[in-house]
Amino acid sequence: MPVKLHRCSMMWVKIGAHPCWCVQKALDQAGVEYEVVKGPISRSKRDRIAALSGQNLYPVIEFEDGSAYRQGSKEMAERIRAGKLFDAPTSTPEVSR
């Protein structure tokens, strides 16, 4: 199963400086299979992202085991292009009780 790329819903924004596009483009260039999970634009409505990664910023990569990877988009893209995505430090989502 591919990783999940949690990103904003503005899929039409394809400029180099847009964080979501920067990471998505790096995944494409590296040949990493992924599923896009579009989320809300408003930071106050990003509960799923906050629970997954501990903050409410895009993009976030979710691995099969439920852990997540989030850094600045440039750092994320560099790690992906270096072939080290799966070596990245991850966070484990909080479990609701």
N, CA, C and O of each residue as an XYZ file, in Angstrom:
388
protein
N       0.843     -1.182      0.000
C       0.000      0.000      0.000
C       0.886      1.243      0.000
O       1.906      1.281      0.689
N       0.504      2.242     -0.759
C       1.325      3.462     -0.812
C       1.190      4.294      0.458
O       0.295      4.085      1.277
N       2.110      5.242      0.592
C       1.998      6.211      1.679
C       0.882      7.175      1.322
O       0.431      7.222      0.178
N       0.438      7.945      2.310
C      -0.595      8.951      2.073
C       0.030     10.331      2.200
O       0.719     10.626      3.177
N      -0.216     11.166      1.210
C       0.233     12.547      1.250
C      -0.963     13.404      1.631
O      -1.879     13.604      0.834
N      -0.943     13.904      2.852
C      -1.982     14.820      3.315
C      -1.557     16.207      2.863
O      -0.487     16.696      3.225
N      -2.418     16.836      2.061
C      -2.094     18.133      1.499
C      -3.347     18.983      1.400
O      -4.457     18.499      1.618
N      -3.160     20.245      1.071
C      -4.304     21.140      0.898
C      -5.097     20.712     -0.334
O      -4.616     19.947     -1.170
N      -6.297     21.215     -0.422
C      -7.173     20.830     -1.525
C      -6.946     21.654     -2.791
O      -7.636     21.454     -3.791
N      -5.996     22.567     -2.755
C      -5.723     23.407     -3.925
C      -4.762     22.686     -4.880
O      -3.622     23.108     -5.072
N      -5.244     21.600     -5.467
C      -4.420     20.771     -6.348
C      -3.951     21.532     -7.592
O      -2.947     21.156     -8.196
N      -4.651     22.577     -7.977
C      -4.308     23.339     -9.170
C      -3.077     24.212     -8.967
O      -2.496     24.686     -9.943
N      -2.664     24.437     -7.713
C      -1.482     25.263     -7.445
C      -0.246     24.407     -7.691
O       0.072     23.515     -6.904
N       0.442     24.686     -8.784
C       1.616     23.889     -9.153
C       2.795     24.804     -9.423
O       3.364     24.823    -10.514
N       3.138     25.555     -8.400
C       4.323     26.404     -8.485
C       5.343     25.881     -7.491
O       4.979     25.290     -6.474
N       6.596     26.092     -7.774
C       7.660     25.536     -6.959
C       7.651     25.904     -5.499
O       8.109     25.124     -4.663
N       7.135     27.085     -5.167
C       7.185     27.536     -3.786
C       6.029     27.019     -2.927
O       6.088     27.128     -1.702
N       4.997     26.467     -3.527
C       3.857     25.972     -2.754
C       4.279     24.690     -2.029
O       4.676     23.724     -2.680
N       4.202     24.663     -0.694
C       4.709     23.523      0.075
C       4.127     22.171     -0.344
O       4.860     21.190     -0.471
N       2.834     22.123     -0.554
C       2.213     20.837     -0.910
C       2.701     20.351     -2.269
O       3.011     19.173     -2.447
N       2.765     21.268     -3.218
C       3.209     20.885     -4.558
C       4.681     20.486     -4.544
O       5.070     19.546     -5.236
N       5.489     21.173     -3.780
C       6.917     20.867     -3.684
C       7.134     19.414     -3.255
O       7.951     18.707     -3.844
N       6.411     18.977     -2.242
C       6.558     17.605     -1.738
C       5.929     16.608     -2.709
O       6.494     15.540     -2.944
N       4.778     16.938     -3.271
C       4.131     16.036     -4.223
C       5.017     15.830     -5.456
O       5.140     14.708     -5.947
N       5.619     16.882     -5.945
C       6.506     16.794     -7.099
C       7.719     15.919     -6.784
O       8.146     15.126     -7.623
N       8.276     16.060     -5.578
C       9.421     15.236     -5.179
C       9.025     13.756     -5.130
O       9.794     12.894     -5.554
N       7.828     13.461     -4.614
C       7.351     12.076     -4.594
C       7.230     11.530     -6.018
O       7.628     10.398     -6.293
N       6.676     12.345     -6.917
C       6.545     11.936     -8.321
C       7.911     11.662     -8.937
O       8.114     10.630     -9.576
N       8.839     12.583     -8.744
C      10.174     12.449     -9.332
C      10.927     11.239     -8.785
O      11.719     10.622     -9.497
N      10.682     10.905     -7.530
C      11.364      9.764     -6.904
C      10.668      8.443     -7.201
O      11.186      7.376     -6.871
N       9.500      8.512     -7.821
C       8.771      7.288     -8.151
C       8.122      6.632     -6.946
O       7.880      5.425     -6.953
N       7.839      7.413     -5.910
C       7.202      6.882     -4.709
C       5.694      6.811     -4.953
O       5.073      7.799     -5.345
N       5.125      5.659     -4.721
C       3.685      5.489     -4.864
C       3.005      6.120     -3.651
O       3.399      5.868     -2.512
N       1.988      6.937     -3.898
C       1.304      7.607     -2.806
C      -0.152      7.860     -3.162
O      -0.545      7.847     -4.329
N      -0.926      8.086     -2.133
C      -2.332      8.443     -2.270
C      -2.485      9.866     -1.740
O      -1.997     10.175     -0.653
N      -3.151     10.728     -2.491
C      -3.388     12.092     -2.043
C      -4.626     12.123     -1.155
O      -5.683     11.606     -1.517
N      -4.473     12.738      0.013
C      -5.592     12.963      0.918
C      -5.729     14.479      1.047
O      -4.946     15.135      1.734
N      -6.741     15.015      0.372
C      -6.945     16.466      0.399
C      -7.653     16.861      1.687
O      -8.616     16.222      2.111
N      -7.154     17.925      2.296
C      -7.730     18.380      3.549
C      -8.202     19.815      3.472
O      -8.040     20.473      2.445
N      -8.786     20.303      4.556
C      -9.338     21.657      4.577
C      -8.257     22.739      4.469
O      -7.120     22.560      4.904
N      -8.650     23.851      3.882
C      -7.739     24.989      3.767
C      -7.540     25.645      5.130
O      -6.417     26.003      5.485
N      -8.608     25.805      5.890
C      -8.562     26.482      7.185
C      -7.775     25.662      8.213
O      -8.075     24.490      8.441
N      -6.782     26.277      8.821
C      -5.973     25.587      9.835
C      -6.814     25.131     11.022
O      -6.524     24.099     11.628
N      -7.842     25.883     11.355
C      -8.677     25.535     12.506
C      -9.508     24.278     12.264
O     -10.069     23.723     13.208
N      -9.595     23.824     11.027
C     -10.378     22.626     10.698
C      -9.504     21.416     10.390
O      -9.994     20.419      9.859
N      -8.240     21.489     10.711
C      -7.304     20.411     10.390
C      -7.079     19.483     11.584
O      -5.938     19.171     11.925
N      -8.152     19.050     12.207
C      -8.048     18.179     13.379
C      -7.338     16.869     13.054
O      -6.533     16.385     13.851
N      -7.627     16.300     11.901
C      -7.018     15.023     11.504
C      -5.498     15.157     11.383
O      -4.753     14.278     11.818
N      -5.049     16.258     10.792
C      -3.617     16.505     10.639
C      -2.968     16.721     11.999
O      -1.877     16.212     12.255
N      -3.629     17.467     12.865
C      -3.094     17.723     14.198
C      -2.968     16.431     14.995
O      -1.979     16.227     15.698
N      -3.962     15.564     14.889
C      -3.904     14.283     15.605
C      -2.817     13.382     15.028
O      -2.184     12.619     15.757
N      -2.607     13.473     13.737
C      -1.634     12.622     13.064
C      -0.196     13.055     13.315
O       0.672     12.225     13.584
N       0.052     14.366     13.226
C       1.437     14.834     13.257
C       1.780     15.761     14.423
O       2.944     16.119     14.606
N       0.775     16.151     15.212
C       1.048     17.018     16.337
C       1.007     18.498     16.007
O       1.275     19.328     16.875
N       0.676     18.848     14.768
C       0.556     20.244     14.364
C      -0.456     20.324     13.216
O      -0.966     19.296     12.769
N      -0.745     21.522     12.743
C      -1.801     21.649     11.737
C      -1.310     22.183     10.399
O      -2.068     22.840      9.685
N      -0.075     21.916     10.049
C       0.492     22.388      8.790
C       0.587     21.264      7.772
O       0.829     20.109      8.120
N       0.394     21.621      6.511
C       0.607     20.693      5.391
C       1.991     20.928      4.828
O       2.572     21.990      5.049
N       2.527     19.976      4.115
C       2.062     18.614      3.910
C       2.525     17.688      5.023
O       3.454     17.994      5.771
N       1.851     16.546      5.110
C       2.202     15.484      6.049
C       2.182     14.176      5.280
O       1.271     13.930      4.489
N       3.163     13.353      5.503
C       3.189     12.019      4.899
C       2.851     11.018      5.980
O       3.470     10.996      7.044
N       1.861     10.188      5.696
C       1.434      9.144      6.629
C       1.884      7.794      6.077
O       1.635      7.472      4.915
N       2.546      7.015      6.920
C       3.032      5.695      6.521
C       1.998      4.625      6.849
O       1.035      4.875      7.573
N       2.212      3.443      6.310
C       1.277      2.328      6.496
C       1.004      2.016      7.957
O      -0.107      1.618      8.308
N       1.998      2.191      8.808
C       1.835      1.853     10.231
C       1.117      2.951     11.023
O       0.933      2.820     12.233
N       0.707      4.038     10.343
C       0.000      5.118     11.014
C       0.907      6.225     11.525
O       0.421      7.244     12.017
N       2.216      6.043     11.416
C       3.131      7.099     11.832
C       3.158      8.186     10.756
O       2.720      7.965      9.627
N       3.672      9.347     11.115
C       3.654     10.487     10.200
C       5.026     11.141     10.137
O       5.828     11.051     11.067
N       5.269     11.802      9.013
C       6.501     12.553      8.800
C       6.133     13.971      8.386
O       5.369     14.170      7.441
N       6.676     14.953      9.093
C       6.429     16.361      8.784
C       7.649     17.187      9.140
O       8.132     17.150     10.271
N       8.135     17.923      8.176
C       9.175     18.935      8.354
C       8.797     20.065      7.411
O       7.715     20.041      6.824
N       9.649     21.031      7.261
C       9.423     22.045      6.245
C       9.421     21.376      4.880
O      10.095     20.364      4.688
N       8.684     21.919      3.943
C       8.530     21.259      2.646
C       9.861     21.094      1.914
O      10.063     20.089      1.233
N      10.759     22.048      2.039
C      12.061     21.916      1.376
C      12.849     20.749      1.950
O      13.471     19.987      1.209
N      12.822     20.611      3.269
C      13.525     19.500      3.908
C      12.878     18.160      3.529
O      13.570     17.172      3.284
N      11.557     18.149      3.485
C      10.859     16.925      3.097
C      11.223     16.531      1.667
O      11.520     15.368      1.396
N      11.201     17.500      0.755
C      11.524     17.224     -0.642
C      12.966     16.741     -0.795
O      13.231     15.827     -1.575
N      13.883     17.336     -0.068
C      15.283     16.913     -0.126
C      15.437     15.466      0.342
O      16.151     14.682     -0.283
N      14.771     15.113      1.436
C      14.859     13.750      1.959
C      14.259     12.756      0.963
O      14.805     11.672      0.761
N      13.153     13.119      0.353
C      12.519     12.247     -0.638
C      13.445     12.048     -1.832
O      13.660     10.917     -2.269
N      13.989     13.128     -2.355
C      14.879     13.044     -3.522
C      16.152     12.263     -3.214
O      16.733     11.644     -4.106
N      16.586     12.291     -1.957
C      17.782     11.543     -1.549
C      17.483     10.060     -1.342
O      18.386      9.278     -1.045
N      16.226      9.678     -1.498
C      15.855      8.270     -1.325
C      15.768      7.849      0.125
O      15.876      6.660      0.425
N      15.573      8.800      1.040
C      15.579      8.511      2.471
C      14.230      8.742      3.135
O      14.157      8.900      4.353
N      13.161      8.763      2.341
C      11.847      9.010      2.917
C      11.517      8.029      4.018
O      11.009      8.419      5.069
N      11.798      6.772      3.789
C      11.415      5.751      4.755
C      12.402      5.645      5.915
O      12.191      4.861      6.841
N      13.483      6.434      5.867
C      14.435      6.526      6.982
C      14.112      7.727      7.869
O      14.769      7.954      8.884
N      13.096      8.491      7.476
C      12.770      9.748      8.153
C      12.249      9.507      9.556
O      11.576      8.510      9.814
N      12.560     10.417     10.459
C      11.953     10.324     11.788
C      10.448     10.507     11.654
O       9.980     11.344     10.881
N       9.715      9.739     12.391
C       8.262      9.797     12.303
C       7.667     10.035     13.673
O       8.339      9.877     14.693
N       6.415     10.413     13.689
C       5.680     10.557     14.939
C       4.534      9.573     14.913
O       4.014      9.234     13.850
N       4.147      9.122     16.078
C       3.033      8.207     16.189
C       1.806      8.993     16.597
O       1.864      9.790     17.534
N       0.694      8.781     15.907
C      -0.501      9.550     16.264
C      -0.967      9.245     17.667
O      -0.782      8.141     18.179
N      -1.578     10.249     18.281
C      -2.122     10.063     19.626
C      -3.374      9.198     19.529
O      -4.173      9.331     18.603
N      -3.519      8.325     20.491
C      -4.680      7.449     20.524
C      -5.746      8.084     21.396
O      -5.488      8.418     22.553
N      -6.943      8.254     20.847
C      -8.051      8.809     21.625
C      -8.587      7.753     22.570
O      -8.688      6.579     22.212
N      -8.926      8.170     23.769
C      -9.473      7.218     24.740
C     -10.881      7.552     25.048
O     -11.518      6.865     25.846
